[in-house]
Amino acid sequence: MTAPPCLNCPDRRIGCHDPAVCLRWAAYDEIHRAELAAMPSRKEWVDMVEYIHDRRRRYMPGRWKKGDK
């Protein structure tokens, strides 16, 4: 994810996070929205995590047994 441009901005003040006021913020906002649109939805992410956990439970059960090495 792209970092906001405000950290070392000399023009930083109250109300500067407006695309009409700050051109840097407008560019950041556009990039940030594109990054968020490219990310999977929350449901897709949960499905991927559940799939990975299911694969691990099914194919690697012996790795978590204590004492057997």
Backbone hydrogen bonds, N-H to C=O, Kabsch-Sander energy under -0.5 kcal/mol:
donor,donor_aa,acceptor,acceptor_aa,energy
7,L,4,P,-0.7
9,C,6,C,-1.2
12,R,9,C,-1.0
16,C,13,R,-1.6
18,D,16,C,-1.8
21,V,18,D,-1.6
22,C,18,D,-2.6
23,L,21,V,-0.6
26,A,22,C,-1.8
27,A,23,L,-2.1
28,Y,24,R,-2.4
29,D,25,W,-2.9
30,E,26,A,-1.9
31,I,27,A,-2.2
32,H,28,Y,-3.0
33,R,29,D,-2.3
34,A,30,E,-1.8
35,E,31,I,-2.2
36,L,32,H,-2.4
37,A,33,R,-2.0
38,A,34,A,-1.5
39,M,35,E,-1.0
45,W,41,S,-2.3
46,V,42,R,-2.4
47,D,43,K,-2.4
48,M,44,E,-2.2
49,V,45,W,-2.2
50,E,46,V,-2.6
51,Y,47,D,-2.2
52,I,48,M,-2.3
53,H,49,V,-2.5
54,D,50,E,-2.4
55,R,51,Y,-2.4
56,R,52,I,-2.2
57,R,53,H,-2.5
58,R,54,D,-2.2
59,Y,55,R,-2.7
60,M,56,R,-1.8
63,R,60,M,-0.8
64,W,61,P,-0.9
65,K,62,G,-1.0
69,K,67,G,-0.9
